[in-house]
Amino acid sequence: MASELGLTPGKAEIKRFPDGEKYLRVLSDVKDQHVAVIQSMHHTPDEFLFEFLLIVDTLKDLGAKKVTSFIPYFAYARQDERFKQGEALSFKTVSKLIEAVGTDEIYTIDMHQHRVLKSADVFRIPSHNLSAMPLLADYVRKEGRLQKPLVIGPDAEAEQWAKLASDTLGTDYDVFTKKRFSADRVEVSPRRANAKGRDILIVDDIISTGGTIIEASRILHSQGANQIEVACTHPILATDALDRIRGAGVLNVIGTDTVPGPISYVSVAPLIAEHIKKAV
Ligand code: R5P
């Protein structure tokens, strides 16, 4: 991102004490500076969250004028409701911590907002939720494997991404409905899409267990879909999700580097760089 902007990135040292605690030292002079902190909470979310809290708190303590945080993958956003009595409202707790250390402004990318519909409902600081979907759709268009694909959002929330992707691709979209029974069991039903003979692009914010994509692909295949590709912003790909999705007859799975991994073909660096330019 610094190279996109022609800037030199600041330096910090992060290591572990022998007892497992984290050690952080900011090596750049940040006094009176406007600092952009970019930290994704993938794979080991607790660790990345805690590093983030140490970084921002230290920057503010060292006299940074303003800290704008970019959290490409915002973990814990799916636990935004008390589904069972006594559960933690993790989304709220994480948001409170981020504000408590002195973050002045926050940018997220396709943050899960199923029930909480706007960033402003969660944060009291200025907040912006960007979307990587136009970048993903542009990648699919340039790869050129799909002919006039029907874009499918596997659940109601995915309509926003299906619309963005179909706008970029100049094609049509539809959205399925989804019922979740547990972390790894969902039931997806079609609304009106008729996939017969069509190339398909399924779009979603997150692929975790892959259950949602596998269910949607099963329905699309049963409707006689031609080839199916999948694009998602955050390819978490828990355990063997990628193999299972491929095993369900999906030709290609494309993700971004908000969660770095084997299918992170699309970088969100240009998106973040564009907004750093606007923010400073
Ligand atoms: C949930 O509503 C999200 O938008 C994704 O559809 C979900 O997180 C995917 O999870 P999984 O891959 O485990 O079905």
Residues whose N, C-alpha, C, O or C-beta is under 5 A from the ligand:
A	BS01	R5P	A183 D204 D205 I206 I207 S208 T209 G210 G211 T212
